[in-house]
Amino acid sequence: MAFDFTTAFQNALQAGVAAAKPGGKAVEDWIKESAKANEHTLLAIAEGVKSKDISKETAEILLGEAARALDSEAAALAVTLKAAAQAAVNAFLGSLFTALKSALKLAL
């Protein structure tokens, strides 16, 4: 049976987007963009193994490197999302507390 990279890639992308849904649109967009940015490299590795231009061992190393790069990007995204969430909470509470202090003379 021949390996169909395009189908495998699309299935993997769908799985990634489905898993990203709880994180919101930013995470869904990130996995789509990251997957597309790495598609050519991943395809080249798969084709290299298929044509025997790349050994299985080398392919495993290259795929591991690609996975580590995506993991690193995911960690950066997590920090960015956490910072954005914290900024949103700070802005919300700051605005609300300012209004409450002014209107109700609270010492918040």
N, C-alpha and C positions, 0 to 999 in steps of 0.2 A: 504494500500500500504506500503510495506516495505521500509525502508530508506536504500539507498545504499551509504555508506560513501565514498567508493572508487570513484564512479562516481562524487559525490558532490565535493570531494577533487580535482579530476582532473579538473573539470569544474572551480573550484575556482582558481586553479593554472594557468590554461589557461587565465582566466580573469586578474589575477595579472600580468602575463608575458605580455599580450597585453597592459595593462595600463603602464607597465614599459618601453616599447619600446622607447618612446621619450627620456628616460634617458640614453639609451645606454646599451651595453652589461653588464657592471658592475652592473647596477640596475636589469637587467633581471636575471643575475646569482645570485644576492643577494636574490631576492624573491624566486627563485627556491630552493636555499640552506636553507633559513629560513623556508619555507613551509615544506620541507622535514624534517628539524630538529624538527619541531613541530607536524609532522603528527601523531606520536605515542601517544602523549599527547591528541591531539584533538580527535583521534579515541577512546582512553580510556574514555574520557568524554562522547562522543556520545554513546558508548556501555554501559557505566554506567547508563545513563539516560534510554536507551532502556530496560535494565535489571532491572531497578528501584533500583539499588544499589546506585545511586546518584540522589538526588532530582533535580527537574527542577531549583529550586532556587540556589542550590549549583553549578549546571552546568553553570548557567548564571554568577555566580561569577567567576568560573574557566575560562570560555571563555573570560570574561572581563579582567582577569589577563593576559591571553595569548595575547589578543589584545594589552594591554598596553605594554607588553614586546616587541612585534613586532613594535609597534609605537616608542618605545625607540631605538630599533635597527635601524629603518628607520631614526630617527633623527641623530644618530651617522653616518650613511652612508651619509646623506646629508652634514654633516660637513666635512667628509673625502673627498667627491667629490668636495666640494667647495674649500677645501684646495689644492687638486690636480689640479683643474682648475686654481686656482690663481698661483700655482707654475709653471704651464705650460705657463701661460701668462707672468709671470715674466721672465722665461727663454727665451721665444721667444723675448720679447721686449729687454731684456738685451743683447742678442746676436745680434739682429738687430741694436740696437742703438750703440753698440760697433763698429760694422762694419761701420755704417754710420759716426760715429765720426772720425774713422780712415781714411776712404776713402774721406769723404767730409769736414773734419775738422769742424764738427758741435759741438756746445757746448751743447750737450744733457745731 
